[in-house]
Amino acid sequence: MVTDRPVGRRPGDPETTRQAILAAARTQFGERGFDRATIRAIAADADVDPALVIYHFRTKRELFVAAHELPVDPGAILAAIAAMPPATYGEQITSMYLGRFAAPGSPTFSLLRAAATNEDAAAMVRGFIHTTLLEHGTPLITGPDPQLRLELVASHLIGIVVAREILGLPELRERPLQDIVAVVAPVIQRYLQGD
């Protein structure tokens, strides 16, 4: 198939290209959700070759993280934790997740607010969590029903962020995060490795 789109680097400032890709990605993820948005469609919207999207962001998941200014890629957190001793998984996940996603001013808050009120945003976040959990979380599980266990981990930790930072429940908001981690980590460990 012949195309008029130039191949290779886009002329001009690479940062301008990167910002055009991010803007197109936000639109595509917002309209189609994480699963149905494609690198090819994002590249077409940004008027760049798909290879440039990969050059700047490597994977669709990393593009999603960058487009929504998430403080860290949850898949990278899970992959790092999988290399640690299994007895520490619950504490590591809880500490890393809450330390990054419950931090004041986290862009996660606007994403969760949007997901609570807009089905398209909810589908986008749901698809991203599902893909991330299945790709990197399964090695952390012992026991049956790994997908259920991972979804329980996600719902528990997301629920804490919503209750603490969006709803502002006073006891959760006033406590230092390390106190919350100490209480929640054994529950997360049980989801991952319990009977």
C-alpha positions, -999 to +999 in steps of 0.1 A: +000+000+000+014+034-010+012+062+015+020+099+013+032+099+049+070+104+052+091+077+066+117+083+093+122+113+115+097+141+112+114+174+103+117+200+130+119+198+168+118+163+183+099+177+214+072+191+191+069+156+175+067+140+210+040+164+221+020+158+190+022+120+197+011+126+233-019+147+222-030+121+197-025+093+222-048+111+248-074+115+221-072+079+209-071+064+244-100+087+254-122+077+224-112+041+220-099+029+254-065+014+260-072-020+243-086-006+210-063+024+206-035+014+182+000+028+176-009+031+139-040+052+146-021+074+171+007+079+145-019+089+119-035+114+142-001+129+150+009+128+113+040+108+119+053+074+110+044+046+135+081+039+139+084+074+155+059+065+182+079+034+190+111+054+189+098+079+215+077+056+237+087+020+230+053+004+238+017+013+239+017+009+277+046+034+281+028+058+258-003+056+280+018+063+311+034+093+295+002+106+280-015+106+313+015+118+333+014+088+356+043+090+382+055+055+372+045+026+351+027+001+372+040-027+350+075-017+358+067-018+396+053-053+393+083-065+372+107-051+398+088-067+427+088-101+410+126-102+415+122-097+453+116-123+480+080-135+478+074-129+515+079-091+508+055-088+478+026-074+498+046-047+515+065-038+484+034-034+462+016-014+488+045+008+496+055+015+460+019+020+448+007+043+476+040+061+477+037+071+440-001+072+433-013+087+466+013+115+466-002+150+467-010+163+433-007+130+416-022+130+381-038+097+390-065+116+408-079+132+376-077+099+358-097+082+386-122+110+388-128+107+350-132+069+353-158+073+380-180+095+359-173+086+323-176+051+308-150+058+281-125+068+307-135+038+329-129+015+299-096+031+292-084+027+328-099-008+331-081-020+299-048-005+311-050-022+345-061-055+330-032-055+305-006-044+331-018-069+357-019-099+334+015-090+318+034-085+350+014-096+380+009-133+374+044-143+386+036-128+420+006-152+425+006-186+442-027-204+444-057-205+422-075-177+405-046-154+397-067-129+378-092-125+406-064-121+431-047-094+410-080-076+406-085-076+443-051-061+448-059-034+423-093-026+437-080-025+473-051-001+465-072+021+441-099+022+468-074+035+493-062+063+469-098+073+462-108+073+499-077+091+511-071+117+483-104+121+465-130+116+492-107+129+519-116+104+546-100+121+576-084+091+594-069+079+561-058+114+551-042+123+584-022+091+589+013+089+574+015+065+545+038+042+563+011+036+589-014+027+562+012+004+544+017-014+577-020-022+580-027-029+544+004-049+533-006-082+551-040-081+533-023-076+499+002-104+507-028-127+514-044-118+481-011-127+463+000-158+482-026-168+507-050-199+505 
